[in-house]
């Protein structure tokens, strides 16, 4: 089924509003968070779009009661884990150390501070550029299939404050953690939960000011 149909089925059976996020994150197949307004944030791997009715019923029960007994879900994941590998991971040369900044050190610190060390993404500087300006370009990207964050080489300079690089890395880590949110049947990579988490970055206001008036 499609994501809207799955959302509708779970909402009707659980009698709760569901914010459903479909992800390609094979390290976390399903996670659930109850919100203060009575709604539920449910993140599941896209393999569950092909789940049989019995598995959907167990997901609904998990949403309603947070039951830890999920034998059908676990069996479905075991039997369908190859779906999470729909295309082969490509090999990419990994470069942590730039001329001025080490991305691995930045990533590890952010992973502990904001994600409890739960993320298992790789990070690298992008290919070397002949032009250093990156205004109007993407400062970073997150490939969820390959589990790889790539940061623009133009940020590896003393002129760019370290907190800006930290923010870009954090931004891409959020993409790796939250996946794609479905809102009114449309895919959103910067949904409500993403924007809330993004503002938790300790230097968020400084980053906004720098990007607006300096960068």
N, C-alpha and C positions, 0 to 999 in steps of 0.2 A: 504494500500500500504506500501511498505518499504520506508525507509528514503531517499534512493537515488532517488526513483521515485518522492517523494514529492519535494525534492530539485530541480530536473530537471524541474518539472512543474512550480514551483514558479519562477525559474530563467528565463525560456523561456517567461513567461507571463509578468514578471516585467522588463525584459531586464536589469538585474543586476546580478553581481556575489553574490551568497549567501553562507555565512558560516553558515551552519545549525547545531544546537546542539539540540539533543533530550534529554529531562530530565525527571526525576521522581519527580520534585519539584512541589508539589500541591499548594504551597503558591504563586507561580508565574507561571501561565499557559503559558504566552507568553510575550516575551520582545524583543525589537528591538533596534539596535544601528547602525547608519550610520557611516562608516569610511571615512577617508579623501581621500582614493583612489577610492571612488565610490562604493565600495562593501558594503554589509549589513551583519551584524551579527544578526541572528535570532535564538532565543532560544524558543522552544515550548515543551509543555508536549507531551509525546508519545501518548496520546489519539487522537491527531490530525492525526495520521497515519490512523485512521479509519473514518476520517471526509468525508462527502459528497462533491460533486463538488462545490456546492454553498458556502460552508464554506471555501474551498480552494481558491475560487475566491475572497472572502472577505479578506482572509489573504494576497493574492497577492496585492489587492488594498491598504491594510494597509502598505505593504512594499513599494509600489510605491509612495503613497501620504501621508503616516502617518495619514490617516483619522481616526478621533476619533469615527466615526459612524460604530460600529461593532456589530449590533444586532444579526446576525447569529452566530458569534463567541461566544457571551455571552450566547445565548440560547443553543448552543452545549455544552458549559462547564457546564451549569446548568443541562442539561439532561444526561450528561455522567460523572459527578464528581466521581461516584463510581469506574470508571476505574482507578483512581489514587490510589485506595486502593486494588490493585490486590492481596495482601496477608496481613493477619492481622499483626498489629504491635505487636511485642513481648514486654513483660514487662521486664525491666532491672533495677536492683538496681543502683540508681544514687549516685555517690560519688564525690562531688565537692572538698572537703577539703582533701588534702593529708597530709603527715607528715610535709612537708615544703612548699607546694604550693597549692593555691586555684584556681582551673581551672575556676570556674564561674567568678571570678574577672578578670582573664586574658581574657576570652572569651568576657565578656561585654565590656571591654576597646577596644579590637580589633574590635568588632562589630560596635562600634561608630566611631572609627578612620578610618576604611577602607570600611565599608559597610553601613554607615549612619544609623546604628541600624536596618537594614532591615531584617536581618536573624533571624530565630526563631528555631534554633537547640538546642538540649540538649547536654550536655557534661559531661563526667565522666572519672574517672580513671579506667583502666582495672583491671582485677582480680589480686589479690596478687600473686607474683611469688616467688618461692623458690630461683631462681637464679636472680641476679640483672642485669647481663650483657644483653644488648640488641643490641650489634653489629650484623648486618646482619638481624635483625628483623625489622618489621614495627614499627615505633615510634608512629604512630597514624592511625586511620581509620575513615571513614565517611560512615555510613549506611543511604543512602538517603531515603529508604523506611520508616525506623523508626525515621528518623530525629535525629540521634544520632552520636556524635563524641566520640571516645574512645581513650584515651592517655595511652601509655605504662607506667606501674608503675615504671619502672627503671629510668624514668626521674625525679621522685620525690626525689631528693637528692641535697644537697648543692654543690656537685661536678659538677652539670650541671647548666650552667648559665641560668638565667631567660629568656634571649633573645632567647635561643634555644627552650625553652618550648613555648614561644610566637610564634616563627616561626612554630613549628609543629602544634599548634592550628590553626594558620592562614592558613597554607597549607590545613588542612582538612576543614576549613571554605570555602576556595575557591572551593573545590570539591562539598560541599553542595550548593554553589551559582551557579557554572557554569555547573554542570552536566557532560555529556559525549558529546564530540565533534565528528562529523563525518568528516573524511578527506579521500578523495579518496575512499569512500565506507567502510572505516574501522573505528572502534570505537577508540577514543583516549581520555584518561583521563588527559593527560598532553599535550594538544594541544597548538597552538601558543598563543591564548588569555590567557590560564592558565599560561604559562611561563612568559608572559609579566606582568601579574598581580602579579605573585609570586615575581618578581624582585622589585616590588614596596615596599616590606616589608623593613622598615627602616634599619634593621640590617642584611640584606641579605648577604652582603659581609662578615660580621663577622661570620655568621652561616656557610657559605661555608668554611671559613678558619678553624673554630673549628671542623667541621665534617671531614675535610681532614687531619688535623695535630694533633688533640687532641683526638677526640672521638673514 
